[in-house]
Every structure is written in structure tokens, then in C-alpha cells.
């Protein structure tokens, strides 16, 4: 049993099964990898426990993010080697001056720290890869992400990044609502709150996506030409 299943009682798991939820969904014809908000703002400039890392960037997930980076890098290479699309999301700091940001406590900033929006070198985008700036939690809300994916013929998504309970969840829910089959790669998503991370993996797997392992993702990608 995986960790995100263990946080629920046996009764909860029985109810999930009896309701016919959490069934595996089929794959589509062409996948893309979405890497959601993996920037300095959400991991910090170096690996630190989350309470220490939050002193540098209050939104940081600290060591949870750094632990996920090698897995994201491996997944990224798997997808690139098969020549499938990769799309990154980052914050649109300029637009957030007028839109109050992605969460309710965020306030418009008069000064922009562009270093916070940098993607770590280990998973830097290629010049050919799309980077979408967003003001809200979902990568789809108010952005061209949907039209870009459709123009590339994409109909199912591998999802990595952060936070599991925030921007990852919001993007998956919107992606599902738009008709994409979503697959969240467990080792490649992270959160600052462990309970939120585990509960949302359980919930996403029950309703809007399949939560799969990195090994499963590699096996799934290998069958596509």
C-alpha cells in the first residue's frame, strides 16, 4: 500500500472501492509533460528543511522539492528522448500586480524578484520547450495552455511539480474538465505540507487522475511511438 493510501481508514478505502472510484483510465494518443511551478520560489536556492527554507522564500517547500528534483529530471529525459512535448509553468509576476496572485493571502508586489521565478538548472527548459506564465493556481486559467496542447495533438498529460494540494491539483482538475486524461507522477510532485500532499494524491487518484509511479510512467511512455 502506498503512503497516500495509508492516511485513510480501512472504512474509507472500502467506500472508495464500493463506489467504483479510483479505477485506472486508458491512455490517449499523444502525451505531454507538464512541470508545474518548479522554481526557486518553491524549492529555495539550496536544500534546506522547509522551516529554514521558508525564511528565504515563504512559499518554499524546502527539502521536499529538492528530493523530487532528480525524479523530475529523470522523467523529463524520458519524455524528451521520445520527442514528446514538455511544458513548464511559472508565475506571471508582472500581471500579479493587478490580479492579487494565486492564493488569497498574496498581495501585489511593487518590486519583482525575478530570481525567485528561475527554474533549477537540472531541469532547465530547452529553447524549443514552452514556458507559460500564469497568475492563478491552474496552468490553464487565463493562459494559452489548452490551445497550445491541442495544436500539438496532445490528449493526455503527465504531471509533475508543486504544490500537490495547490497548483498541481488546480491544473489537473482543469485539465480533466477540458477532456485531458491526467496522470500524476508520485515521485515528481511535492508540497510543503505532508498531510496535504498525501490527502490530495488520494483524492486526485479517486476523482480526476491516476497517480502513478515514475517506473510506471517510464513503462507507459515506452509503448508510444
N, CA and C of each residue as an Amber inpcrd file, in Angstrom:
protein
   675
   0.8400000  -1.1980000   0.0000000   0.0000000   0.0000000   0.0000000
   0.8770000   1.2510000   0.0000000   0.5440000   2.2170000  -0.8190000
   1.3370000   3.4330000  -0.9160000   0.9720000   4.4040000   0.2060000
   1.9210000   5.3110000   0.5100000   1.7760000   6.1640000   1.6900000
   0.5030000   7.0020000   1.6520000   0.1430000   7.4790000   0.4790000
  -1.0550000   8.3140000   0.3990000  -2.3420000   7.5150000   0.5610000
  -2.2630000   6.2130000   0.4970000  -3.4260000   5.3760000   0.7970000
  -3.5150000   5.0650000   2.2870000  -2.3620000   5.0440000   2.9520000
  -2.3220000   4.6680000   4.3640000  -2.9630000   5.6980000   5.2850000
  -3.0590000   6.9730000   4.8350000  -3.5960000   8.0110000   5.7170000
  -5.1130000   7.8940000   5.8800000  -5.7450000   7.0520000   5.0830000
  -7.1880000   6.8690000   5.1910000  -7.5030000   5.5620000   5.9190000
  -8.6380000   5.5220000   6.5480000  -9.0400000   4.3380000   7.2980000
  -9.4520000   3.2190000   6.3440000  -9.5120000   2.0140000   6.8970000
  -9.9890000   0.8890000   6.1110000 -11.3960000   1.1150000   5.6020000
 -12.2240000   1.7670000   6.4130000 -13.6010000   2.0710000   6.0040000
 -13.6160000   2.9980000   4.7960000 -12.7340000   4.0140000   4.8210000
 -12.6480000   4.9360000   3.6900000 -12.2550000   4.2000000   2.4180000
 -11.2990000   3.3030000   2.5280000 -10.8440000   2.5750000   1.3440000
 -11.9230000   1.6290000   0.8250000 -12.6830000   1.0300000   1.7460000
 -13.7860000   0.1710000   1.3350000 -14.8550000   0.9870000   0.6020000
 -15.1380000   2.1690000   1.1260000 -16.1270000   3.0430000   0.4930000
 -15.6660000   3.4440000  -0.9020000 -14.3890000   3.7510000  -1.0320000
 -13.8240000   4.1270000  -2.3280000 -14.0190000   2.9950000  -3.3360000
 -13.7400000   1.7840000  -2.8940000 -13.8700000   0.6320000  -3.7860000
 -15.3270000   0.3600000  -4.1360000 -16.2190000   0.4450000  -3.1390000
 -17.6280000   0.1420000  -3.3770000 -18.2940000   1.1820000  -4.2670000
 -17.7680000   2.4020000  -4.2390000 -18.3230000   3.4670000  -5.0770000
 -17.7990000   3.3960000  -6.5130000 -16.8530000   2.4930000  -6.7610000
 -16.3190000   2.3300000  -8.1030000 -15.3740000   3.4390000  -8.5180000
 -14.7750000   4.1210000  -7.5330000 -13.8520000   5.2100000  -7.8400000
 -12.4230000   4.6760000  -7.9120000 -11.5060000   5.5300000  -8.3680000
 -10.0770000   5.2260000  -8.4430000  -9.7430000   4.1280000  -9.4470000
 -10.6370000   3.9010000 -10.4070000 -10.3180000   2.9240000 -11.4430000
  -9.3140000   3.5110000 -12.4280000  -8.4690000   2.6480000 -12.9770000
  -7.4740000   3.0750000 -13.9530000  -8.1690000   3.5540000 -15.2280000
  -7.6460000   4.6270000 -15.8070000  -8.1670000   5.1470000 -17.0570000
  -7.2300000   4.7750000 -18.2040000  -7.7510000   4.7020000 -19.4120000
  -6.8840000   4.3980000 -20.5540000  -6.0490000   5.6020000 -20.9580000
  -4.9970000   5.3370000 -21.6980000  -4.1680000   6.4110000 -22.2200000
  -4.7460000   6.9270000 -23.5240000  -4.2850000   8.1020000 -23.9030000
  -4.7050000   8.6630000 -25.1710000  -3.7040000   8.3560000 -26.2720000
  -3.6530000   9.2460000 -27.2670000  -2.7820000   9.0120000 -28.4190000
  -1.4140000   9.6720000 -28.2690000  -1.3720000  10.8510000 -27.6040000
  -0.1010000  11.5710000 -27.5180000  -0.0070000  12.2850000 -26.1760000
   1.0670000  12.0320000 -25.4010000   1.2200000  12.6770000 -24.0990000
   2.0670000  13.9430000 -24.1810000   1.9350000  14.7620000 -23.1550000
   2.8580000  15.8640000 -22.8880000   3.1880000  15.8380000 -21.4040000
   4.3420000  16.3680000 -21.0710000   4.7440000  16.5050000 -19.6710000
   4.5270000  17.9460000 -19.2270000   3.7560000  18.1350000 -18.1670000
   3.5970000  19.4460000 -17.5460000   4.4500000  19.4930000 -16.2830000
   5.3280000  20.4770000 -16.1920000   6.1340000  20.6920000 -14.9950000
   5.6490000  21.9890000 -14.3600000   4.9540000  21.8400000 -13.2450000
   4.2120000  22.9520000 -12.6520000   5.0470000  23.6600000 -11.5840000
   5.4300000  24.9030000 -11.8460000   5.9580000  25.8380000 -10.8430000
   7.1990000  25.3660000 -10.0840000   8.0660000  24.6030000 -10.7180000
   9.2970000  24.1860000 -10.0360000  10.3320000  25.2970000 -10.2250000
  10.2700000  26.2880000  -9.3540000  11.1450000  27.4510000  -9.3940000
  11.7610000  27.6710000  -8.0180000  12.7160000  28.5940000  -7.9530000
  13.3720000  28.8910000  -6.6870000  12.3690000  29.2830000  -5.6010000
  11.3000000  29.9450000  -6.0040000  10.2800000  30.3830000  -5.0490000
   9.6860000  29.2120000  -4.2850000   9.6730000  28.0390000  -4.9170000
   9.0090000  26.8890000  -4.3040000   9.9660000  25.8040000  -3.8070000
  11.2700000  25.9500000  -4.0740000  12.2130000  24.9680000  -3.5150000
  13.3400000  25.6350000  -2.7210000  13.5040000  26.9510000  -2.8750000
  14.6230000  27.6300000  -2.2330000  15.8880000  27.5040000  -3.0630000
  16.8910000  28.2910000  -2.7390000  18.1280000  28.3000000  -3.5160000
  19.0400000  27.1250000  -3.2000000  18.7800000  26.4030000  -2.1140000
  19.5590000  25.2240000  -1.7570000  18.7130000  24.3110000  -0.8790000
  19.0830000  23.0300000  -0.7740000  18.2910000  22.0860000   0.0150000
  18.3460000  22.4160000   1.5110000  17.2110000  22.7470000   2.0560000
  17.0920000  23.0380000   3.4810000  15.7820000  22.4800000   4.0070000
  15.7170000  22.1540000   5.3140000  14.4190000  21.8170000   5.8980000
  13.4230000  22.9320000   5.6160000  12.1630000  22.5660000   5.4530000
  11.1650000  23.5230000   4.9680000  11.0550000  24.7590000   5.8580000
  11.1750000  24.6040000   7.1820000  11.0600000  25.7680000   8.0640000
  12.2050000  26.7510000   7.8550000  13.3870000  26.2420000   7.5520000
  14.5160000  27.1190000   7.2550000  14.3940000  27.7270000   5.8690000
  13.9900000  26.9220000   4.9110000  13.8680000  27.4040000   3.5420000
  12.8080000  28.4940000   3.4250000  11.7810000  28.4150000   4.2630000
  10.7110000  29.4110000   4.2320000  11.1850000  30.7880000   4.6890000
  12.3370000  30.8410000   5.3430000  12.9030000  32.1450000   5.7150000
  13.4390000  32.8860000   4.4910000  13.8100000  32.1260000   3.4560000
  14.2840000  32.7360000   2.2120000  13.1110000  33.0810000   1.2970000
  12.2580000  32.0900000   1.0560000  11.0320000  32.2740000   0.2830000
   9.8960000  31.6700000   1.0990000   8.9430000  32.4660000   1.4680000
   7.8960000  31.9640000   2.3760000   7.0480000  30.8720000   1.7410000
   7.0660000  30.7770000   0.4030000   6.3040000  29.7370000  -0.2800000
   7.0940000  28.4530000  -0.4840000   8.3420000  28.4100000  -0.0320000
   9.2010000  27.2710000  -0.3250000   8.7230000  25.9730000   0.3240000
   8.9270000  24.8900000  -0.4040000   8.6750000  23.5450000   0.1200000
   9.9690000  22.8950000   0.6080000  11.0730000  23.6350000   0.4860000
  12.3420000  23.1840000   1.0450000  12.8120000  21.8530000   0.5080000
  13.2620000  21.0000000   1.4120000  13.8710000  19.7320000   1.0320000
  12.9030000  18.8130000   0.2810000  11.6020000  18.9990000   0.4640000
  10.6330000  18.1840000  -0.2810000  10.7850000  18.4070000  -1.7850000
  11.0130000  19.6730000  -2.1680000  11.2150000  19.9840000  -3.5700000
  12.5250000  19.4390000  -4.1030000  13.5900000  19.6120000  -3.3290000
  14.9010000  19.1240000  -3.7650000  14.9360000  17.6050000  -3.8690000
  14.1790000  16.9400000  -3.0220000  14.1030000  15.4760000  -3.0920000
  13.4260000  15.0300000  -4.3860000  12.4590000  15.8090000  -4.8470000
  11.7360000  15.4440000  -6.0690000  12.4960000  15.7780000  -7.3410000
  13.4590000  16.7120000  -7.2730000  14.1480000  17.1870000  -8.4750000
  14.7900000  16.0710000  -9.3120000  15.5490000  15.1360000  -8.7160000
  16.1540000  14.0780000  -9.5440000  15.1100000  13.2300000 -10.2720000
  13.9810000  12.9920000  -9.6210000  12.9160000  12.2190000 -10.2740000
  12.2970000  13.0110000 -11.4210000  12.0940000  14.3050000 -11.2210000
  11.5740000  15.1480000 -12.3000000  12.5480000  15.1610000 -13.4740000
  13.8360000  15.2500000 -13.1470000  14.8780000  15.2270000 -14.1850000
  14.8340000  13.9290000 -14.9710000  14.6830000  12.8100000 -14.2850000
  14.6230000  11.5150000 -14.9700000  13.3920000  11.4410000 -15.8660000
  12.2460000  11.8730000 -15.3470000  11.0200000  11.8610000 -16.1440000
  11.1620000  12.7720000 -17.3650000  11.7640000  13.9250000 -17.1670000
  11.9820000  14.8750000 -18.2500000  12.8160000  14.2420000 -19.3640000
  13.8690000  13.5500000 -18.9960000  14.7150000  12.9050000 -20.0010000
  13.9850000  11.7900000 -20.7390000  13.1450000  11.0590000 -20.0180000
  12.3540000  10.0010000 -20.6530000  11.4490000  10.5860000 -21.7240000
  10.7820000  11.6670000 -21.3760000   9.8520000  12.3090000 -22.3150000
  10.6030000  12.9450000 -23.4830000  11.6990000  13.6250000 -23.1880000
  12.4890000  14.2390000 -24.2700000  13.0420000  13.1900000 -25.2330000
  13.4780000  12.0650000 -24.7060000  14.0460000  11.0210000 -25.5620000
  13.0140000  10.4420000 -26.5260000  11.7500000  10.5560000 -26.1710000
  10.6790000  10.0990000 -27.0520000  10.1100000  11.2410000 -27.8930000
  10.6940000  12.4310000 -27.7340000  10.3210000  13.6040000 -28.5310000
   8.8640000  14.0140000 -28.3270000   8.3850000  13.8800000 -27.0710000
   7.0490000  14.3700000 -26.7310000   7.1540000  15.7750000 -26.1410000
   6.0920000  16.5510000 -26.2190000   6.1430000  17.9320000 -25.7370000
   6.3530000  18.0350000 -24.2240000   7.0810000  19.0750000 -23.8420000
   7.2860000  19.4320000 -22.4380000   6.8300000  20.8830000 -22.2650000
   6.0080000  21.1240000 -21.2440000   5.5240000  22.4730000 -20.9700000
   5.7700000  22.7940000 -19.5000000   6.3470000  23.9600000 -19.2500000
   6.5900000  24.4380000 -17.8910000   5.6030000  25.5550000 -17.5730000
   5.2440000  25.6870000 -16.2880000   4.5500000  26.8930000 -15.8430000
   5.3910000  27.6040000 -14.7900000   5.3170000  28.9300000 -14.8390000
   5.9580000  29.7840000 -13.8410000   4.9810000  30.8890000 -13.4730000
   5.3470000  31.7130000 -12.5120000   4.4920000  32.8220000 -12.1070000
   4.6130000  33.9830000 -13.0870000   3.4970000  34.6450000 -13.3200000
   3.4970000  35.8940000 -14.0840000   3.4960000  37.0360000 -13.0750000
   4.6790000  37.4240000 -12.6280000   4.7870000  38.4280000 -11.5750000
   4.2450000  39.7830000 -12.0100000   4.4790000  40.1430000 -13.2570000
   4.0190000  41.4530000 -13.7200000   2.4980000  41.5440000 -13.6670000
   1.8210000  40.5230000 -14.1690000   0.3550000  40.5360000 -14.1660000
  -0.2040000  40.4130000 -12.7550000   0.5360000  39.7710000 -11.8570000
   0.0520000  39.6130000 -10.4930000  -0.0330000  40.9390000  -9.7420000
   0.6330000  41.9580000 -10.2580000   0.4850000  43.2780000  -9.6510000
  -0.9720000  43.7430000  -9.6940000  -1.7060000  43.2230000 -10.6590000
  -3.0780000  43.6640000 -10.8720000  -4.1110000  42.5900000 -10.5410000
  -3.6390000  41.3710000 -10.2580000  -4.5990000  40.2750000 -10.0800000
  -4.5430000  39.6320000  -8.7010000  -3.6990000  40.1300000  -7.7990000
  -3.6240000  39.6510000  -6.4090000  -3.1300000  38.2230000  -6.2650000
  -2.5170000  37.6840000  -7.2960000  -1.7910000  36.4400000  -7.1380000
  -2.6310000  35.1890000  -7.1330000  -1.9440000  34.0690000  -6.8080000
  -2.5430000  32.7460000  -6.9510000  -3.3120000  32.2910000  -5.7230000
  -3.0690000  32.8920000  -4.5680000  -3.7580000  32.4810000  -3.3410000
  -4.2710000  33.7160000  -2.6100000  -5.1910000  33.4910000  -1.6860000
  -5.9250000  34.6080000  -1.1020000  -5.0720000  35.5560000  -0.2720000
  -3.9440000  35.0820000   0.3000000  -3.1610000  35.9660000   1.1560000
  -2.0840000  36.7260000   0.4040000  -1.9700000  36.4370000  -0.8980000
  -0.9320000  37.1110000  -1.6690000  -1.3680000  38.5220000  -2.0400000
  -0.4690000  39.4550000  -1.9170000  -0.7370000  40.8480000  -2.2380000
   0.1410000  41.2960000  -3.4080000  -0.3200000  42.2950000  -4.1660000
   0.5020000  42.7810000  -5.2850000   1.8660000  43.2630000  -4.7970000
   2.9090000  42.9540000  -5.5690000   4.2720000  43.3490000  -5.2110000
   4.6980000  44.5530000  -6.0500000   5.2900000  45.5380000  -5.4070000
   5.7970000  46.6960000  -6.1380000   7.1680000  46.4090000  -6.7280000
   7.9060000  45.4800000  -6.1000000   9.2060000  45.0660000  -6.6190000
   9.1540000  43.5840000  -6.9600000   9.7320000  43.2480000  -8.1050000
   9.6870000  41.8700000  -8.5800000  11.0520000  41.2210000  -8.4060000
  11.0650000  40.0680000  -7.7500000  12.2860000  39.2920000  -7.5830000
  12.3190000  38.2040000  -8.6530000  12.9360000  38.5150000  -9.7830000
  12.9290000  37.5780000 -10.9070000  13.7240000  36.3150000 -10.6060000
  14.6710000  36.3830000  -9.6750000  15.4350000  35.1900000  -9.3170000
  14.5260000  34.1160000  -8.7280000  13.4820000  34.5420000  -8.0280000
  12.5450000  33.5910000  -7.4390000  11.8230000  32.7670000  -8.4950000
  11.7310000  33.2960000  -9.7130000  10.9840000  32.6430000 -10.7840000
  11.8680000  31.7810000 -11.6820000  13.1410000  31.6070000 -11.2910000
  14.0570000  30.8210000 -12.1040000  13.8330000  29.3210000 -11.9080000
  13.9130000  28.5850000 -12.9890000  13.7950000  27.1280000 -12.9570000
  15.1730000  26.5350000 -12.6890000  15.2960000  25.5560000 -11.7910000
  16.6140000  24.9850000 -11.4610000  17.3500000  24.4650000 -12.6890000
  18.6630000  24.5850000 -12.6820000  19.4840000  24.1800000 -13.8220000
  19.2680000  22.7200000 -14.2120000  19.0240000  21.8690000 -13.2290000
  18.8770000  20.4360000 -13.5080000  17.7290000  20.1560000 -14.4690000
  16.6950000  20.9820000 -14.4490000  15.5290000  20.7410000 -15.3090000
  15.2200000  21.9500000 -16.1930000  16.2300000  22.7410000 -16.5150000
  16.0370000  23.9360000 -17.3410000  15.3330000  23.5830000 -18.6590000
  14.4030000  24.4340000 -19.1010000  13.7560000  24.1980000 -20.3990000
  14.7350000  24.3440000 -21.5560000  14.5220000  23.5640000 -22.5890000
  15.2140000  23.7840000 -23.8460000  14.5780000  24.9890000 -24.5420000
  15.2930000  25.5800000 -25.4610000  14.7490000  26.7520000 -26.1600000
  13.4950000  26.3940000 -26.9510000  13.3490000  25.1270000 -27.2940000
  12.1850000  24.6670000 -28.0570000  10.9790000  24.3510000 -27.1810000
  11.1540000  24.3840000 -25.8650000  10.0690000  23.9880000 -24.9540000
   9.2980000  25.2070000 -24.4500000   8.0190000  25.0030000 -24.2680000
   7.1050000  26.0820000 -23.9290000   7.1260000  26.3730000 -22.4340000
   7.2360000  27.6560000 -22.0810000   7.1380000  28.1100000 -20.6950000
   5.9740000  29.0890000 -20.6170000   4.9780000  28.7490000 -19.8100000
   3.7670000  29.5580000 -19.7080000   3.7250000  30.2590000 -18.3560000
   3.5440000  31.5560000 -18.3840000   3.4060000  32.3430000 -17.1560000
   1.9400000  32.4460000 -16.7860000   1.6510000  32.3120000 -15.4940000
   0.2600000  32.3020000 -15.0400000   0.0980000  33.1570000 -13.7870000
  -1.1190000  33.6150000 -13.5520000  -1.4030000  34.4210000 -12.3660000
  -2.1790000  33.6550000 -11.3080000  -2.8190000  32.5770000 -11.6990000
  -3.6340000  31.7970000 -10.7770000  -3.0490000  30.3970000 -10.6100000
  -3.6830000  29.6050000  -9.7560000  -3.1360000  28.2910000  -9.4450000
  -3.0770000  27.3790000 -10.6610000  -4.1340000  27.3320000 -11.4410000
  -4.1930000  26.4270000 -12.5700000  -3.3470000  26.9240000 -13.7330000
  -2.6300000  25.9990000 -14.3530000  -1.8730000  26.3350000 -15.5480000
  -2.7550000  26.6500000 -16.7360000  -4.0390000  26.2850000 -16.6550000
  -4.9710000  26.5250000 -17.7470000  -5.6980000  27.8660000 -17.6290000
  -5.8330000  28.3800000 -16.4010000  -6.6860000  29.5530000 -16.1970000
  -6.0330000  30.8140000 -16.7750000  -6.7010000  31.4170000 -17.7510000
  -6.2180000  32.6600000 -18.3210000  -4.9190000  32.5480000 -19.0950000
  -4.5800000  31.3460000 -19.5690000  -3.3450000  31.1250000 -20.3270000
  -3.6830000  30.4110000 -21.6410000  -2.7300000  30.3490000 -22.5710000
  -2.9570000  29.6230000 -23.8320000  -2.6240000  28.1330000 -23.7620000
  -2.4840000  27.5850000 -22.5620000  -2.0320000  26.1980000 -22.4270000
  -2.9260000  25.2250000 -23.1900000  -4.2280000  25.3410000 -23.0510000
  -5.1390000  24.4040000 -23.7160000  -4.9800000  24.4600000 -25.2320000
  -4.9780000  25.6510000 -25.7910000  -4.8670000  25.7670000 -27.2470000
  -3.5010000  25.2800000 -27.7370000  -2.4470000  25.5050000 -26.9500000
  -1.1140000  25.0280000 -27.3280000  -1.0620000  23.5080000 -27.3410000
  -1.6180000  22.8780000 -26.3170000  -1.6220000  21.4130000 -26.2590000
  -2.4180000  20.8200000 -27.4170000  -3.5550000  21.4140000 -27.7040000
  -4.3850000  20.8920000 -28.7950000  -3.6930000  21.0580000 -30.1470000
  -2.9710000  22.1580000 -30.3170000  -2.2590000  22.3580000 -31.5790000
  -1.1390000  21.3410000 -31.7560000  -0.6390000  20.7980000 -30.6360000
   0.4000000  19.7680000 -30.6940000  -0.1850000  18.3540000 -30.7360000
  -1.4990000  18.2510000 -30.7120000  -2.1490000  16.9440000 -30.7750000
  -2.1460000  16.1720000 -29.4800000  -1.9250000  16.8590000 -28.3610000
  -1.8350000  16.2040000 -27.0550000  -3.2310000  15.9040000 -26.5130000
  -3.4110000  14.7010000 -25.9740000  -4.6960000  14.3850000 -25.3530000
  -4.5580000  13.7160000 -23.9860000  -3.3140000  13.4830000 -23.5320000
  -3.1440000  13.0450000 -22.1450000  -1.8710000  13.6380000 -21.5730000
  -1.8540000  13.7800000 -20.2340000  -0.8350000  14.5820000 -19.5710000
  -0.1430000  13.8180000 -18.4520000   1.1740000  13.8990000 -18.4290000
   1.9630000  13.5260000 -17.2610000   2.2160000  14.7990000 -16.4760000
   1.9670000  14.7660000 -15.1730000   2.0350000  15.9890000 -14.3730000
   3.0770000  15.8440000 -13.2770000   3.9640000  16.8380000 -13.1980000
   4.9920000  16.9240000 -12.1670000   4.9700000  18.3310000 -11.5910000
   5.5970000  18.5080000 -10.4210000   5.7430000  19.8550000  -9.8730000
   5.0670000  20.0690000  -8.5350000   4.6630000  21.3040000  -8.3070000
   4.1770000  21.6730000  -6.9800000   3.1310000  22.7900000  -7.0500000
   2.4020000  22.9970000  -5.9720000   2.3160000  22.0640000  -4.8670000
   1.1880000  21.0710000  -5.1510000   1.2970000  19.8830000  -4.5790000
   0.3090000  18.8470000  -4.8340000  -1.1000000  19.3300000  -4.5170000
  -1.2330000  20.0460000  -3.4130000  -2.5500000  20.4980000  -2.9690000
  -2.9880000  21.8090000  -3.6120000  -2.0480000  22.4890000  -4.3140000
  -2.3440000  23.8010000  -4.8680000  -2.3630000  23.7980000  -6.3830000
  -1.2590000  24.2220000  -6.9910000  -1.2250000  24.4060000  -8.4390000
  -1.2840000  23.0990000  -9.2140000  -0.7270000  22.0140000  -8.6670000
  -0.8460000  20.7210000  -9.3270000  -2.3000000  20.2870000  -9.3510000
  -2.9470000  20.3400000  -8.2030000  -4.3500000  19.9300000  -8.1470000
  -5.2180000  20.7970000  -9.0580000  -5.0460000  22.1130000  -8.9890000
  -5.8680000  23.0150000  -9.7930000  -5.6820000  22.7460000 -11.2820000
  -4.4320000  22.5010000 -11.6940000  -4.1590000  22.2290000 -13.1020000
  -4.7650000  20.9060000 -13.5390000  -4.6730000  19.8870000 -12.6890000
  -5.2430000  18.5840000 -13.0160000  -6.7590000  18.6720000 -13.1330000
  -7.4040000  19.3440000 -12.1960000  -8.8610000  19.4600000 -12.2350000
  -9.3050000  20.1850000 -13.5040000  -8.6220000  21.2760000 -13.8450000
  -8.9710000  21.9850000 -15.0800000  -8.6560000  21.1510000 -16.3090000
  -7.5130000  20.4540000 -16.2870000  -7.1680000  19.5950000 -17.4090000
  -8.2130000  18.5060000 -17.6160000  -8.6340000  17.8710000 -16.5310000
  -9.6930000  16.8560000 -16.5940000 -10.9770000  17.4600000 -17.1490000
 -11.3210000  18.6530000 -16.6830000 -12.5520000  19.3100000 -17.1230000
 -12.5070000  19.6400000 -18.6180000 -11.3110000  19.8430000 -19.1440000
 -11.1440000  20.1540000 -20.5680000 -11.0010000  18.9070000 -21.4330000
 -11.0200000  17.7380000 -20.7940000 -11.0250000  16.4990000 -21.5550000
  -9.7010000  15.7800000 -21.6580000  -8.6840000  16.2430000 -20.9270000
  -7.3890000  15.5520000 -20.9280000  -7.3820000  14.4330000 -19.8900000
  -6.7570000  13.3350000 -20.2150000  -6.5340000  12.2730000 -19.2400000
  -5.2410000  12.6060000 -18.5040000  -5.3380000  12.7020000 -17.1990000
  -4.2090000  13.2000000 -16.4020000  -3.5950000  12.0850000 -15.5710000
  -2.2580000  12.0700000 -15.5320000  -1.5040000  11.0830000 -14.7710000
  -0.4650000  11.8230000 -13.9300000  -0.6560000  11.8150000 -12.6300000
   0.2460000  12.4920000 -11.6990000   1.3430000  11.5190000 -11.3020000
   2.5930000  11.9090000 -11.5050000   3.7220000  11.0200000 -11.2060000
   4.1470000  11.2580000  -9.7630000   3.9530000  10.2520000  -8.9330000
   4.0500000  10.3930000  -7.4730000   5.3820000  10.9660000  -7.0000000
   6.4990000  10.4380000  -7.4900000   7.8040000  10.8970000  -7.0200000
   8.1570000  12.2880000  -7.5310000   7.3730000  12.7930000  -8.4640000
   7.6950000  14.0510000  -9.1490000   6.8140000  15.2190000  -8.7160000
   5.9710000  15.0160000  -7.7070000   5.1710000  16.1090000  -7.1650000
   5.4790000  16.2570000  -5.6790000   5.3070000  17.4760000  -5.1630000
   5.6550000  17.7200000  -3.7640000   4.8590000  18.8910000  -3.2130000
   4.9100000  19.0170000  -1.8830000   4.1420000  20.0300000  -1.1670000
   4.9160000  20.4080000   0.0810000   4.6220000  21.5570000   0.6200000
   5.2630000  21.9520000   1.8840000   4.6030000  21.2530000   3.0710000
   3.3400000  20.8600000   2.9250000   2.6030000  20.1890000   4.0000000
   2.4320000  18.7130000   3.6460000   2.9940000  17.8430000   4.4480000
   2.9640000  16.4150000   4.1480000   1.5410000  15.8700000   4.1200000
   0.6970000  16.2940000   5.0630000  -0.6810000  15.7990000   5.0940000
  -1.4260000  16.2310000   3.8280000  -1.2720000  17.4870000   3.4360000
  -1.9240000  17.9640000   2.2150000  -1.4560000  17.1670000   0.9990000
  -0.1720000  16.8910000   0.9530000   0.3940000  16.1090000  -0.1490000
  -0.2710000  14.7400000  -0.2470000  -0.3350000  14.0250000   0.8580000
  -0.8710000  12.6660000   0.8490000  -2.3730000  12.6390000   0.5820000
  -3.1050000  13.5210000   1.2190000  -4.5630000  13.5520000   1.0360000
  -4.9190000  13.9060000  -0.4020000  -4.1900000  14.8440000  -0.9820000
  -4.5180000  15.2400000  -2.3540000  -4.1300000  14.1850000  -3.3700000
  -3.0620000  13.4440000  -3.1290000  -2.7670000  12.3190000  -4.0040000
  -3.9150000  11.3090000  -3.9760000  -4.4060000  11.0160000  -2.7920000
  -5.5310000  10.0880000  -2.6470000  -6.7480000  10.6170000  -3.4050000
  -7.0520000  11.8940000  -3.1980000  -8.2550000  12.4930000  -3.7700000
  -8.1530000  12.6200000  -5.2880000  -6.9940000  13.0570000  -5.7770000
  -6.8170000  13.1590000  -7.2260000  -6.9510000  11.7920000  -7.8880000
  -6.3670000  10.7780000  -7.2650000  -6.4450000   9.4310000  -7.8170000
  -7.8720000   8.9030000  -7.8220000  -8.6610000   9.3370000  -6.8530000
 -10.0410000   8.8820000  -6.7560000 -10.9340000   9.5150000  -7.8200000
 -10.6250000  10.7770000  -8.1950000 -11.6070000  11.5390000  -8.9740000
 -11.1350000  12.0270000 -10.3380000  -9.9150000  12.5460000 -10.4290000
  -9.5510000  13.3210000 -11.6100000  -8.3400000  12.8100000 -12.3800000
  -7.6050000  11.8760000 -11.8050000  -6.3410000  11.4470000 -12.4160000
  -6.0010000  10.0400000 -11.9460000  -4.9550000   9.4930000 -12.5440000
  -4.2950000   8.3170000 -11.9860000  -2.9810000   8.7910000 -11.3690000
  -2.7260000   8.3870000 -10.1260000  -1.4250000   8.6520000  -9.5120000
  -0.5600000   7.4310000  -9.7890000   0.5110000   7.6370000 -10.5600000
   1.3590000   6.5390000 -10.9770000   2.7850000   6.7610000 -10.4700000
   3.5660000   5.7020000 -10.4370000   4.9640000   5.8070000 -10.0310000
   5.8100000   6.2350000 -11.2380000   7.0220000   6.6570000 -10.9530000
   7.9470000   7.0170000 -12.0240000   8.2390000   5.8100000 -12.9130000
   8.3570000   4.6450000 -12.3110000   8.5920000   3.4290000 -13.0980000
   7.4200000   3.1510000 -14.0280000   6.2030000   3.3180000 -13.5180000
   5.0280000   3.1280000 -14.3670000   5.0150000   4.1310000 -15.5140000
   5.3660000   5.3860000 -15.2140000   5.4060000   6.4130000 -16.2570000
   6.3850000   6.0200000 -17.3560000   7.5570000   5.5360000 -16.9570000
   8.5650000   5.1180000 -17.9370000   8.0480000   3.9660000 -18.7920000
   7.3830000   3.0130000 -18.1650000   6.8310000   1.8790000 -18.9060000
   5.7270000   2.3260000 -19.8620000   4.8930000   3.2550000 -19.4020000
   3.7960000   3.7260000 -20.2380000   4.3250000   4.4790000 -21.4510000
   5.3060000   5.3560000 -21.2150000   5.8580000   6.1520000 -22.3080000
   6.5280000   5.2570000 -23.3440000   7.1240000   4.1710000 -22.9030000
   7.8990000   3.3170000 -23.8190000   7.0460000   2.6460000 -24.8720000
   5.7450000   2.5350000 -24.6470000   4.8900000   1.8470000 -25.6170000
   4.4100000   2.7600000 -26.7290000   4.6420000   4.0780000 -26.5780000
   4.1750000   5.0280000 -27.5860000   5.2680000   5.2870000 -28.6010000
   4.8680000   5.4320000 -29.8520000   5.8190000   5.6540000 -30.9480000
   5.7510000   7.1080000 -31.4010000
